[in-house]
Structure formats: C-alpha cells, structure tokens
Amino acid sequence: MTTATDLAPAGLSLAEQAYRALRDRLIMLDIAPGEPLQELQLVRELGFGRTPLREALKRLETDHLVVSYPRRGTFATRVDITELAAVSEVRQLLEPLAARKAAGNVGPETRAALVEAREGIERLDHATPQREVMALDLTVHRLVYRTAGNHHLEESLIRLDNLATRIWCVVVDRLPDVAGHIREHLGLLDAILAGDQERAESIATEHVRHFDTAVRSVI
C-alpha cells in the first residue's frame, strides 16, 4: 500500500508498481530499519511475481533504501540521522529550483492536483492522524517536483525527500507541531498556482531550512 499520490501515470509496469509500494513502506518505516525483506512474503503480500519484485529491489538499493548482502539477503537500510546535513545541503539548492520552475509550468492536470492537495492541508487539525499528515507532505513535494517539468530534477528530489522523510519519521514523536510544518505548504502552493516564481523559490528555501532546524532541535 502506498502512502502518497504523486500524479502516477496510468499503465505502470508491475516492476514500477512494486517499487512504489515498497518505497513508501520503507520511507514511512512500515518496514523497520534493518528488517530483512523476505522475497516470498513480499510476493504474497504485494501480489507481484519475483521478477518485478527483484527489479524493484534493485532500484530501491540505488535509492539507499535497501541494501543487499551476498548469501544474507536484502535488508531495509538503517536511518542515519547524521546524513541530515548532507541531505539538507543539496535540498537547499534543488527545492527552490523546483518550486520556481513549478510556478512557471502549471498545466490543467497539475493545477487540479495542486488545488486538491491544498484543500487537504486546509482540512488538517489536531485530530488528523500523524501518518496522514506525513503522507500529505510527501504528496505535496512530489506534486511540486512533477510540476517543475524536469525529470532529472524530479528524480533527484524524490530520492532526497525520501531520505529526509525517513529521518523525520524517527524523530516525529518529539516534534511539537507536525501539522504546522505541513501548513507551510499553503503559501508555497498559492505562489505556484499564481505563477509567482520568486515567492515560490523563497518559500521553498525557508521550508527546507525550517525542517532542518526542527529536526536538529530534537536529536
């Protein structure tokens, strides 16, 4: 089961479906760090054959979400909180670029998806389950990356955001206002929908800085 919508095109291959399903389980720590991934069990749970599953696992290893050892098997990678600085350093360069490009590249399909995501954020309150809040964060980021219209930038940022979200999942119970962090996206989405590239870039820069500061405050 995936946890976020990212404008997935219709007709995905089985390998792509398996990849996305496992990716979000790993990101949200449904598969715990260090836990072995049992091939037969995953085949039964996900309903995919061994070939697409193995293709998915190879991609997830490239994403640094799983690691394979000869004669031992495949395991979910450990969450290395010390990686936060390296991840944030690159995100601070690429997130503002994606936001700027997205603001200049909104089409009918992406506009509808961005508006829907914005409405989802507005519905958040203190009773919203934490998992739902975090899934919405993934959704917004992936929508912005897709709207930017550069698949190299999109792929790079998805990988970085996945790693940042895993770190976030480790410390989220110690953070005081997770929903407040997501509400920062309202201004970003408004800027993108209005085509305001400079404002979108500025808000994205501040959002990454705020995330880094918030996580560092509890580690």
N, C-alpha and C positions, 0 to 999 in steps of 0.2 A: 504493500500500500504506500503510495506516495503522499507527501505531506504538503506539497505546494503546486500551484498551477503555474506553468511557465510558457504559455502560448504554444504548447506542443502541437506540431503539425499532425494532420491525420495520416494514417497508414504507416506508423512507426514499425520498424523491424522488430522481431522478437528479441534480438540482442539489445536493441535500444530500450525496449520496454523493461527488460530485465535489469539493465544498467540503471535506469531512472528509479526503479522500485528499490533496488539495493542501495543506491546512492543516498536516498533520503532516509532510509533506515539507519545508515551509518552516520549521517550528519546529525540526526536527532538522537543518536545514541540508543536507539532501539536495539541495535546490535552493539553491545558494550565494547569499549576499547579493550583490545587484547583477546576478544572472544573468537574462537575458531568458526569459520564458515563451512559448515558441512554440506557438501555438494548434493548428496541425495536428499537431505532435509529441505534444502532450498528448492530443489526441483519439485518436491511435493508441495511446498508452501506457495510457491510462485506460479506453478503450472507451466513452466518453460522447460524445454529439453536441455540436455547437458551442453550442447554446442553453443546456443545463445548465452547460457549462463557463464560458460568459460570465457566467451568473448567479453561479456560484461565485467567479469572479474579482472581481466587484463586491463581494461580501461580504468577500472577503479584503482588498480595499482599505480597507474600513471598519475592518477589524481591524488595519490598519497593517502587514500582512504583504506586500502588493504595492503597487506604485504604477504608474499608467498615465500616459503622456505622449502627447499628440496627435502622430500621424504617426511616432512612435518605437516604440510598443508598451508592453507590460506587463513589469515587472521585479520581482524579489524585492527588498524593501526592505533597505537596509543595516542592520546591527546597531549601534545607537548605545548604547555602554556608559554614556554619560553619562545615559541615561534611567533607569538603575538606581534612582537616588534617588527619582524621581517615581513609578516603578512600586512600589517598596517602601513608600513613604509611604501609598499607597492600599491595598495589600495588608495592611499592618499594621492597618488598620481593618476590612477586609472578611473576611479569612481567619478571624480569631477569631469573627466573627459567624456565618460559615458553619459553623464547627466546633460552635459552641454550638447552632445550630438543627438541625444534623445529629444531634447527640446526643439531641435530643428528638423526632426524627422518623424513627427507623429502622423500616422495614417488612420483611416477609419477603423481598422481592426484593433490596432494598438490603443487608439483613443478610447474605444469601448472598454477594453480590458483595464486600462489605467483608471477610468472612471469607476469601474466596478471595484477595483482594489481600494480606491479612495473611500468609497462608501463602506467597505468592510472595516477600514480603520476608524471611521466615524462611529461605527456601532460598538467599538471596543468599550468595555467598562471593567470595573473591579471584579466582576463575576466571570469574565471571559477566561476560559482555561488557558493556562500558560502555554501549553503546546499549540493551541490555536493562534495565539498571539505570535509565536515564533514562526509558525508556518506562514502566516501572513507577511511577516518580514521577508522570508525567502521569496514569496510570490512577488512582492514589490520590487525587490532587487532584480530578479530575473526578468521582469517586465521591462524595467529600465534598460537593462543590458540588451534585450532583444530589440527594443525600440531604437537604440543607438544605430543599428543597421550595419555593424561591423562584426562579422562572426569571429574574427581573431580576438577582438576586444571582449566580446561576449563570453567566449570560452575561457579566456584568462580570468575574467572577473568571477565567473561562476565557480571556478576552482578555488579562488582566493576566498570568496564569500562562504563557500562550503567549509573551509578550514576555520574561518573566523567563527562560524556558527557552532562548530563543534566545541571550540573553546568557550563560547558563550554558554552552551548547554552545561558545561562543567561547573560554571560559577553562577548560573542564573538564579539559583535559590538564595544567593547572597546579595543580589541586586535589588534595590528598593522599588524601582518603578520601571518594569519591563515594558508595560503598555505605553508609558510616556516616551520611551525610546522610539517605539513604532510610530507614535503620533508625529514625530519629527518629519515623517514622510509626507504629511499633508502639504506642507509648504513646498516640498520638492515636486510632488505630483502637480500641484497648482502651477508651478513655474513651467514644468514640462508641457502641460496642457495649454498654457498660454503662449508657448513658444519663446519664453524668456530664458535665453541660453546663459546669460551671465548670472542671473539669480539661481538657476538650477545648478550651475557649477559651484557657486558659493555655498549653497545649502548642502550639497553632497560633500564638499570639503569639511564643513563643520560637523556633519553627521559622522564621518569616519573618525574624526578627532574625538568626538564625544564618546563614541563606542570604545575607543582605545583607552581613554581616561577612565571610563566607568569600570571596565574590566580590571584595569590596573589597580583601582581603588580597593578591590576585594581579593587580590591574590598576594 
